[in-house]
């Protein structure tokens, strides 16, 4: 069981957008990740901890592809929305400043794709001194192998890997 202080913890949801959630994903499908992420968001908001939803936009295009908005229920669950134009959520987005203004020291990550947007964001967060927690059953990748490589090899070196049922705020 992992217990986190809601006064200094934020949930960061990565790229829960129609066009990404609809992809064939593994080991968890998009609907499973969205459901787990929304449950986490409800718990975080009930505890008074912020929820930040991050979505990607392609740079240097006049129009984003269809499905580029956050899922409506994810946008509604977020206290803040950050738009990124790189793989990670920190470069040029103001995310670090937003989190520091709220006194956040610990980040809990969920979203898609485990080995891309989540891992890139987590590495940048680690470089900035945040404590990192990864919710394995609230993230997924294009293949189970890519997901497993991040969860089993990389994330334990960066922070703590948990399942949603073992995460508590209090």
C-alpha positions in Angstrom: 0.0 0.0 0.0 1.3 3.5 -0.9 -0.1 6.5 0.9 0.5 9.9 -0.5 -0.1 13.4 1.0 -2.9 15.1 -1.1 -1.5 18.5 -0.2 1.7 17.9 -2.2 0.6 15.3 -4.8 -0.9 15.7 -8.3 -2.3 13.2 -10.7 -1.0 13.7 -14.3 -3.1 12.1 -17.1 -1.3 11.8 -20.4 -2.9 12.0 -23.8 -6.4 10.6 -23.1 -7.7 11.8 -26.4 -10.1 10.1 -28.8 -7.5 9.4 -31.5 -5.1 7.9 -29.0 -7.5 5.9 -26.8 -9.0 4.4 -30.0 -5.7 2.7 -31.1 -5.1 -1.0 -30.6 -3.3 -0.9 -27.2 -1.8 -3.5 -24.9 -1.7 -4.9 -22.2 -4.8 -2.7 -21.3 -7.2 -1.3 -23.9 -8.1 2.3 -24.1 -11.4 2.0 -22.3 -9.7 0.3 -19.3 -7.1 3.0 -19.0 -9.7 5.7 -19.2 -11.9 4.1 -16.6 -8.9 3.6 -14.2 -7.7 7.1 -14.8 -11.2 8.6 -14.1 -11.4 6.6 -10.9 -8.0 8.0 -9.8 -9.2 11.5 -10.8 -12.3 11.2 -8.6 -10.2 10.0 -5.7 -7.7 12.8 -6.1 -10.3 15.5 -6.4 -12.2 14.1 -3.4 -8.9 14.4 -1.4 -8.2 17.9 -2.6 -5.3 16.9 -4.8 -5.1 18.4 -8.3 -5.6 16.6 -11.5 -3.7 17.7 -14.6 -4.7 16.4 -18.0 -2.2 16.7 -20.8 -2.9 16.5 -24.4 -0.6 16.7 -27.5 -0.9 18.9 -30.5 1.1 18.4 -33.6 3.4 21.4 -34.1 3.5 23.5 -37.3 0.1 22.4 -38.7 -2.9 24.6 -39.2 -5.4 22.0 -38.1 -5.1 19.2 -35.6 -6.3 15.7 -36.7 -9.8 14.6 -35.7 -10.0 13.3 -32.1 -7.3 15.7 -30.8 -9.3 17.0 -27.9 -9.3 15.3 -24.5 -12.1 12.9 -23.9 -15.0 15.0 -22.5 -15.0 13.1 -19.2 -11.3 13.5 -18.8 -11.5 17.3 -19.5 -14.3 17.5 -16.9 -12.3 15.6 -14.3 -9.2 17.9 -14.7 -8.4 20.9 -12.6 -5.9 22.0 -15.2 -5.3 21.2 -18.9 -1.8 21.4 -20.4 -1.1 21.3 -24.2 2.2 19.8 -25.2 3.9 19.9 -28.6 6.6 17.4 -27.8 6.5 13.8 -26.5 6.9 15.0 -22.9 4.6 17.3 -20.9 7.2 19.7 -19.5 9.0 21.3 -22.5 7.5 24.8 -23.1 4.2 24.1 -21.4 4.4 25.8 -18.0 3.5 22.5 -16.3 6.5 22.8 -13.8 5.5 26.3 -12.8 1.8 25.3 -12.4 2.7 22.4 -10.2 5.2 24.3 -8.0 2.7 27.1 -7.5 0.4 24.4 -6.0 3.2 23.1 -3.7 3.3 19.7 -5.6 6.3 17.5 -4.8 4.9 14.1 -5.9 3.5 13.2 -9.3 1.3 10.2 -10.0 1.3 9.2 -13.7 -1.4 7.5 -15.8 -2.2 7.6 -19.5 -1.1 6.6 -23.0 1.5 5.6 -24.1 3.5 4.2 -21.2 6.8 4.2 -23.1 6.3 7.5 -24.9 4.3 10.4 -23.4 4.2 9.0 -19.9 7.9 8.0 -19.7 9.1 11.2 -21.4 7.1 13.3 -19.0 8.3 11.3 -16.0 11.9 11.6 -16.9 11.6 15.4 -17.2 9.7 15.4 -13.9 12.5 13.4 -12.2 15.1 15.8 -13.6 13.1 18.5 -11.8 13.2 16.7 -8.5 9.6 15.4 -8.3 8.9 12.1 -6.5 7.3 9.8 -9.1 4.6 7.2 -8.8 3.4 5.1 -11.8 0.0 3.5 -11.8 0.6 0.4 -14.0 -3.1 -0.5 -14.6 -3.9 3.1 -15.6 -1.5 3.2 -18.5 -0.8 1.2 -21.7 1.2 1.2 -24.9 1.0 0.2 -28.5 2.4 -3.2 -27.5 2.5 -5.2 -24.2 6.3 -5.5 -24.7 6.8 -1.7 -24.8 4.5 -1.3 -21.7 6.4 -4.0 -19.8 9.8 -2.5 -20.6 8.9 0.8 -19.1 7.0 -0.6 -16.1 9.5 -3.4 -15.3 12.9 -1.9 -16.4 12.7 1.9 -16.4 10.0 3.1 -14.0 11.5 1.3 -10.9 14.7 3.3 -11.5 12.7 6.5 -11.6 10.1 6.0 -8.9 7.5 3.6 -7.6 5.2 1.4 -9.6 1.8 0.6 -8.1 -1.6 -0.6 -9.1 -4.6 1.7 -8.5 -6.0 -0.5 -5.8 -2.8 0.0 -3.7 -2.7 3.8 -3.9 -4.2 5.9 -1.1 -4.4 9.6 -0.4 -4.5 10.6 3.2 
